[in-house]
Amino acid sequence: DGEEIHYRFNKTDMSLERSTDGGINYLALTAPEVDIEVLKFYVRGERSTDNEQPRVLLVFQGFAGPEGKTRTVFSLQTLITQRLLDR
């Protein structure tokens, strides 16, 4: 649709954030009781001339639960792809 979406890691809040207005305003995607410690983006196929399906591998690790209580450690990985090949 031509919409540009920005993602970032907020080191102060230890959260993943998203912006749909060109990176001016960001909203948290993670709950306040979730702390992200590792966040990595691996991008492939970003050039329109590379003839690869655009995709991003997102890897993150952290803790869930209120501080001072038993917290759950987690590791997640997901692959995000664009529907259409760049032309």
Contact map, one row per residue, 1 for C-alpha under 8 A:
111000000000000000000000000000000000000000000000000000000000000000000000000000000000000
111100000000000000000000000000000000000000000000000000000000000000000000000000000000000
111110000000000000010000000000000000000000000000000000000000000000000000000000000000000
011111000000000000011100000000000000000000000000000000000000000000000000000000000000000
001111100000000001111110000000000000000000000000000000000000000000000000000000000000000
000111110000000001110110000000000000000000000000000000000000000000000000000000000000000
000011111000000111100000000000000000000000000000000000000000000000000000000000000000000
000001111100000111000000000000000000000000000000000000000000000000000000000000000000000
000000111110011110000000000000000000001000000000000000000000000000000000000000000000000
000000011111111110000000000000000000000000000000000000000000000000000000000000000000000
000000001111111000000000000000000000000000000000000000000000000000000000000000000000000
000000000111111000000000000000000000000000000000000000000000000000000000000000000000000
000000000111111000000000000000010010000000000000000000000000000000000000000000000000000
000000001111111100000000000000000111100000000000000000000000000000000000000000000000000
000000001111111110000000000111110111000000000000000000000000000000000000000000000000000
000000111100011111000000000111000001000000000000000000000000000000000000000000000000000
000000111100001111100000011111000000000000000000000000000000000000000000000000000000000
000011110000000111110000011110000000000000000000000000000000000000000000000000000000000
000011100000000011111111111000000000000000000000000000000000000000000000000000000000000
001111000000000001111110110000000000000000000000000000000000000000000000000000000000000
000110000000000000111111100000000000000000000000000000000000000000000000000000000000000
000111000000000000111111000000000000000000000000000000000000000000000000000000000000000
000011000000000000111111110000000000000000000000000000000000000000000000000000000000000
000000000000000000101111110000000000000000000000000000000000000000000000000000000000000
000000000000000000111011111000000000000000000000000000000000000000000000000000000000000
000000000000000011110011111100000000000000000000000000000000000000000000000000000000000
000000000000000011100000111110000000000000000000000000000000000000000000000000000000000
000000000000001111000000011111100000000000000000000000000000000000000000000000000000000
000000000000001111000000001111100000000000000000000000000000000000000000000000000000000
000000000000001110000000000111110100000000000000000000000000000000000000000000000000000
000000000000001000000000000111111100000000000000000000000000000000000000000000000000000
000000000000101000000000000001111110000000000000000000000000000000000000000000000000000
000000000000000000000000000000111110000000000000000000000000000111100000000000000000000
000000000000011000000000000001111111000000000000000000000000011110000000000000000000000
000000000000111000000000000000011111100000000000000000000000011100000000000000000000000
000000000000011100000000000000000111111000000000000000000001111000000000000000000000000
000000000000010000000000000000000011111000000000000000000001111000000000000000000000000
000000000000000000000000000000000001111100000000000000000011110000000000000000000000000
000000001000000000000000000000000001111110000000000000000111100000000000000000000000000
000000000000000000000000000000000000011111000000000000000111000000000000000000000000000
000000000000000000000000000000000000001111100000000000011110000000000000000000000000000
000000000000000000000000000000000000000111110000000000011100000000000000000000000000000
000000000000000000000000000000000000000011111100000001111000000000000000000000000000000
000000000000000000000000000000000000000001111100000111110000000000000000000000000000000
000000000000000000000000000000000000000000111111011111100000000000000000000000000000000
000000000000000000000000000000000000000000111111010001100000000000000000000000000000000
000000000000000000000000000000000000000000001111110000000000000000000000000000000000010
000000000000000000000000000000000000000000001111111000000000000000000000000000000000011
000000000000000000000000000000000000000000000011111000000000000000000000000000000000011
000000000000000000000000000000000000000000001111111100000000000000000000000000000000000
000000000000000000000000000000000000000000001001111110000000000000000000000000000000110
000000000000000000000000000000000000000000011000011111000000000000000000000000000000100
000000000000000000000000000000000000000000011000001111100000000000000000000000001101110
000000000000000000000000000000000000000000111100000111110000000000000000000000001100110
000000000000000000000000000000000000000000111100000011111000000000000000000000111100000
000000000000000000000000000000000000000011110000000001111100000000000000000000111000000
000000000000000000000000000000000000000011100000000000111110000000000000000011110000000
000000000000000000000000000000000000001111000000000000011111000000000000000011110000000
000000000000000000000000000000000000011110000000000000001111100000000000001111000000000
000000000000000000000000000000000001111100000000000000000111110000000000001110000000000
000000000000000000000000000000000001111000000000000000000011111000000000111100000000000
000000000000000000000000000000000111110000000000000000000001111100000000111000000000000
000000000000000000000000000000000111100000000000000000000000111110000011110000000000000
000000000000000000000000000000001110000000000000000000000000011111000011110000000000000
000000000000000000000000000000001100000000000000000000000000001111101111000000000000000
000000000000000000000000000000001000000000000000000000000000000111111110000000000000000
000000000000000000000000000000001000000000000000000000000000000011111110000000000000000
000000000000000000000000000000000000000000000000000000000000000001111100000000000000000
000000000000000000000000000000000000000000000000000000000000000011111110000000000000000
000000000000000000000000000000000000000000000000000000000000000011111111000000000000000
000000000000000000000000000000000000000000000000000000000000001111101111100000000000000
000000000000000000000000000000000000000000000000000000000000001110000111110000000000000
000000000000000000000000000000000000000000000000000000000000111100000011111000000000000
000000000000000000000000000000000000000000000000000000000000111100000001111100000000000
000000000000000000000000000000000000000000000000000000000011110000000000111110000000000
000000000000000000000000000000000000000000000000000000000011100000000000011111000000000
000000000000000000000000000000000000000000000000000000001111000000000000001111100000000
000000000000000000000000000000000000000000000000000000001110000000000000000111110000000
000000000000000000000000000000000000000000000000000000111100000000000000000011111000000
000000000000000000000000000000000000000000000000000000111100000000000000000001111100000
000000000000000000000000000000000000000000000000000011110000000000000000000000111110000
000000000000000000000000000000000000000000000000000011100000000000000000000000011111100
000000000000000000000000000000000000000000000000000000000000000000000000000000001111100
000000000000000000000000000000000000000000000000000010000000000000000000000000000111110
000000000000000000000000000000000000000000000000001111000000000000000000000000000111111
000000000000000000000000000000000000000000000011101011000000000000000000000000000001111
000000000000000000000000000000000000000000000001100000000000000000000000000000000000111
